[in-house]
């Protein structure tokens, strides 16, 4: 069973590698946003939150990304009871919630977005992508193509995340996500979309880092003291977090109803 899963993960890597030109295109979009002093908005509900946090902030990542993580859609560890999984699965199909989330940000056409949903069929990520596009923000969708193709949209008009994407990337996982058939068990186990999704996120990341560096603005990368020394690690963390705050401030300064503060 272990060998079977590892072999299927190697096939996922092949699928990711075959998308190199699309990954490079996504990286160019994101690098242009970061070089303009704006942010790449990264959103995922459910377990797609994993890829959001994989992008930023963690070791080997850098500012320029706005991780939009709604706890009501992603807080899984209680499973049942208050804040349980049933509520999260219900909420990710509530129309209008995406608009309430994006109401918090002053978007710009210089912004870009990465919206992640394995099925591409839940309402909130679909509406998130639709709203981004309506505001001139280019959208990269990260889905599982085979699974999305055989899944039914929860949206009334039947549209999926891919219908509101300027560029589509594929995790390479199979229909249903789980990849291994255990003898005597009628349901497969061990999902693959997280493997493919994390690889794609990090291939985008390294390409963006290359583009930023070549443009004369090397990113401030969160780095371990064991690699760069304790003092340098602290300097990088502080600088990266401060840069994130400076970028984020632009998303709030002019948002919504004008005030004497925004006017100044």
Secondary structure, DSSP 8 states (H G I E B T S, - for coil): -HHHHHHHHHHHHHHHHTTHHHHHHHHHHHHHHHHTT--EEEEE-GGGHHHHHHHSSSTT-BSSEEEE--HHHH--TT-SSTT-HHHHHHHTT-TTHHHHHHTTS---TT-EEEEE-SSS--HHHHHHHHHHHHTT-EEEEEE-HHHHHTS--SSTT---GGGG-SEEEE----TTSEEE--TT-SS-EEE-HHHHHHHHHHHHHHHHHHHHHHTT----B---HHHH-HHHHHHHHHHHHHHHHHHHHHHHHT-SS--HHHH-
